[in-house]
Amino acid sequence: GKGDVVLLSLAAANRDPNRFPDPGALDLTRDARPHLAFGHGAHTCLGSHLVKLETEIAITTLFGRLPDLTLDIPSGEVDWGYAPTFRGPRALPVTFTPATSR
């Protein structure tokens, strides 16, 4: 009713199965254009391009240095945590071969 407080869950914004088939799956080939992580229209985050570039550099560097990095548990066993504004794994056990000392 009038005067009620409305809480918008940004963590749920990109989980609509009508817009994102199998929204709980990590799909790096998924079309990200309808994604709302950085807002939309006049309210788009000014730093979104910088964050995307930094993320690309970080992931490229990570897998460049640890090419055999793999998840140490079946993907279906990842324990996901939920909060009003964030969704992510509580832990992400991985295995890799350590780099030799330089």
C-alpha positions in Angstrom: 0.0 0.0 0.0 0.9 3.7 0.1 4.0 4.3 2.1 5.2 0.7 2.0 8.9 0.1 1.7 9.9 -1.9 -1.4 13.2 -3.8 -1.4 14.6 -4.6 -4.9 16.9 -7.6 -5.0 19.6 -6.9 -7.5 20.9 -10.5 -7.0 17.6 -11.8 -8.5 17.6 -9.3 -11.4 19.5 -11.6 -13.7 17.9 -14.9 -12.7 14.7 -14.6 -14.6 14.4 -17.9 -16.6 12.4 -16.1 -19.2 15.4 -14.0 -20.0 18.2 -16.3 -19.0 17.8 -20.0 -19.8 19.1 -22.0 -16.8 20.0 -18.9 -14.8 21.8 -20.8 -12.1 24.4 -22.2 -14.5 27.7 -20.5 -15.2 27.6 -20.0 -19.0 30.5 -17.8 -20.3 29.0 -17.9 -23.8 25.6 -16.5 -22.6 24.5 -13.3 -24.3 25.2 -10.7 -21.5 23.4 -7.8 -23.2 20.3 -8.0 -21.1 22.3 -8.3 -17.9 21.6 -5.7 -15.2 24.7 -5.9 -13.1 25.8 -2.3 -14.1 22.3 -0.8 -14.3 20.5 0.3 -17.4 20.0 3.4 -19.5 20.6 6.7 -17.7 21.5 4.8 -14.6 24.3 2.7 -16.2 27.5 2.5 -14.0 30.1 4.9 -15.3 32.9 2.4 -14.4 31.3 -0.6 -16.1 33.8 -0.6 -19.0 36.8 -0.4 -16.6 35.4 -3.3 -14.5 34.9 -5.4 -17.6 38.4 -4.7 -18.8 39.9 -5.4 -15.3 38.0 -8.7 -15.1 39.2 -9.8 -18.6 42.8 -9.0 -17.6 42.4 -10.8 -14.2 41.0 -14.0 -15.7 43.4 -14.0 -18.6 46.3 -13.6 -16.2 45.0 -16.2 -13.7 44.6 -18.9 -16.4 47.9 -17.8 -18.1 49.7 -18.5 -14.8 47.6 -21.5 -13.7 46.6 -23.2 -16.9 45.5 -26.4 -15.2 43.3 -24.6 -12.6 40.2 -26.8 -12.0 37.3 -27.0 -9.6 38.2 -29.6 -7.0 34.5 -30.7 -6.4 31.7 -31.5 -8.8 30.1 -28.2 -10.0 26.8 -29.3 -8.6 28.3 -29.4 -5.1 29.3 -25.7 -4.9 27.6 -24.2 -1.8 26.1 -20.9 -2.9 25.6 -18.1 -0.4 22.8 -15.6 -0.8 22.4 -12.0 0.4 20.1 -9.2 -0.6 22.7 -7.7 -3.0 25.1 -10.5 -3.8 25.1 -14.2 -4.7 28.3 -16.2 -4.8 30.0 -19.4 -3.6 30.8 -19.7 0.1 33.9 -21.6 -0.8 35.5 -22.6 -4.1 38.0 -25.4 -3.7 40.4 -25.6 -6.7 43.5 -27.5 -7.6 46.4 -26.4 -9.7 50.1 -27.0 -10.2 52.2 -24.4 -8.4 54.5 -22.3 -10.6 58.2 -22.9 -10.2 60.2 -20.3 -8.4 61.5 -17.6 -10.7 
